[in-house]
Amino acid sequence: MDNYPITKSAASILLTDYGEFTIEIYVDREGREHVVLSRGQFSALEPVLVRVHSECITGEVFHSRHCDCKNQLDKALQMIGAASAGAVIYLRQEGRDIGLSNKIKAYDLQRQGLDTVVANEQLGFLPDARTYEVAAAILESLGIRTVRLMTNNPDKVEQLSALGITVAERVPLAVPPNGVDDAYLEAKRIKLGHWLETI
């Protein structure tokens, strides 16, 4: 891929419930700050366990039960914390990259009976507007070219592969429905093609 401009702006050590990680901040050309949590040494010859995760303030900060984002992030950190090496790339793409205000508008449309895909479309957006140039550029900066990708999203696999990242294995990251997010997960499975074996 052509080099997507990113700048590493800060780095330190972060102690978490899942172990000790290196935390790095990368700034993209739009000024958005993305986060990498990593541990261990990476080899260009070995696939690295990686989660590319998009921001979800409602789920991860406020513990919303409308989605599986927090549980997926927690599970990914737990798996990487138990592995010899790996990385979580945390992209600032709130609401599948429609922003927080529009995400809350979409939530309100879902309360009126629309599913997550139709709600985004009703607001004039794609069902999933996320792209992964920043993730691919960060992986290259880390020296990672081949990944064991923790995802249920086929589009993420396809986009990263098209950007020059070899996906040697897809590691399922499904979590059980919580009784509130059932319709959300079903829409992701049926309309977005996500691999969700637990529903």
Secondary structure, DSSP 4 states (H G I P E B T S, - for coil): -PPPPEEEEEEEEEEETTEEEEEEEEEETT--EEEEEEES---TTS-EEEEEEE--HHHHTT--SS-SHHHHHHHHHHHHHHSSSEEEEEE--HHHHT-HHHHHHHHHHHHTT--HHHHHHHTT--S-----HHHHHHHHHTT--EEEEE-S-HHHHHHHHHTT-EEEEEE-------SSSHHHHHHHHHHS----TT-
